[in-house]
Amino acid sequence: MEIKKICVIGAGIMGHGIAQLAATHGYDVNLVDVNEEILNKAKTAIEKNLERFFVAKNKITAEEANGILNRINLNTNRDEAVKDVQMVIEAIFEDMTLKQNLFSELDSICYKNVILASNTSSLSITDMASKSNNQERIVGIHFFNPAPVMKLIELIKGKNTSEEVLETSKKFSESLNKTVVTVNNAPGFVTTRLIYVLCNEAVKLKMEGIASTEDIDVACKLAFNFPMGPLELSDLVGNDIYLHIGEYLGEALGEKYNPSSLLKEMVDNNLLGRKSKKGFYNY
Ligand SMILES: NC(=O)c1ccc[n+]([C@@H]2O[C@H](COP(=O)([O-])OP(=O)(O)OC[C@H]3O[C@@H](n4cnc5c(N)ncnc54)[C@H](O)[C@@H]3O)[C@@H](O)[C@H]2O)c1
């Protein structure tokens, strides 16, 4: 099946980035969220990003930017917005029950050949599909932030995802000019599991007094050529997000993945990182 139009559900950080990316590559996009205020904010953010990173840098013309914006339709009515698309990508909150319910509802509303994709960064695609009747059409398409810029897409094959759905999703991802890695379903997949373990281990090194925050980050940057140290990264992503991922991975994969007690303490004290202006560093 050829994909021409998609629906993105959730117009937050990831959803608006995915909508911009897909529209830039010629797809029509229905962008859905719970209210118009969020949708208007998302459209303004896309407009600013196109101007700042593409038009001002002569990568596209102002007319092309307009064309991209015109391909994005805002809609608060989800059931209407999924009617005329070939693929739905959800980017709602990272919550298993919410996503399971969403997929089961979409499964009963969307035509049988519509692909249902999740942009989850850690949750099991197999579990997410478990309440749906047509589990073969549910797949993980994991974009990275910011979606229009980052080169990778992690494509996740749930236990029941069909080869056809995986192949079409891969072609779609490649048409966005991304490099695709395909992974079998597992909590945290490849990327989130690896980065979480690194960050959690860095927090443990700090907690055990092995090295200072700054020295742990400098060591990683210079020894491994990382653009950012793990504690800086945890502050950027949000220490609460890593705690949430760690709790999920600990439960799903075993206690060696449990988050360190320092990470829990920091979240309890609102030391969330950049978003609360305090974390491993002050902002
Ligand atoms: N932020 C990241 O760096 C990142 C990277 C990769 C993947 N992800 C994943 O992407 C997803 C979204 O993350 P985000 O950071 O964009 O979150 P966000 O909080 O910025 O946005 C979520 C949006 O979903 C909307 N929403 C919630 N429930 C909805 C529903 N039932 N119907 C319609 N809209 C609904 C909210 O109003 C909100 O605007 C999560 O699963 C997350 O794990 C995030």
The ligand as an ORCA input file, in Angstrom:
! r2SCAN-3c Opt
* xyz 0 1
  N      10.659     13.806     24.064
  C      11.537     12.974     23.543
  O      12.750     13.245     23.504
  C      11.079     11.674     22.933
  C      11.910     11.008     22.020
  C      11.442      9.840     21.398
  C      10.200      9.332     21.711
  N       9.416      9.985     22.639
  C       8.089      9.433     22.918
  O       7.117     10.196     22.209
  C       5.881     10.220     22.938
  C       5.469     11.663     23.176
  O       6.491     12.327     23.888
  P       6.607     13.923     23.908
  O       7.902     14.237     24.563
  O       6.304     14.469     22.555
  O       5.397     14.273     24.914
  P       4.636     15.670     25.120
  O       4.155     15.635     26.522
  O       5.456     16.799     24.633
  O       3.371     15.538     24.122
  C       2.339     14.626     24.274
  C       1.090     15.233     23.648
  O       0.089     14.211     23.543
  C      -1.160     14.817     23.795
  N      -2.083     13.757     24.167
  C      -2.088     13.009     25.290
  N      -3.080     12.108     25.250
  C      -3.724     12.290     24.063
  C      -4.819     11.658     23.427
  N      -5.467     10.640     23.997
  N      -5.208     12.113     22.206
  C      -4.559     13.128     21.614
  N      -3.492     13.755     22.165
  C      -3.079     13.346     23.375
  C      -0.900     15.819     24.891
  O      -1.910     16.815     24.956
  C       0.459     16.375     24.470
  O       0.330     17.525     23.654
  C       6.116      9.417     24.222
  O       5.693      8.090     24.008
  C       7.640      9.477     24.370
  O       8.171      8.384     25.082
  C       9.819     11.153     23.245
*
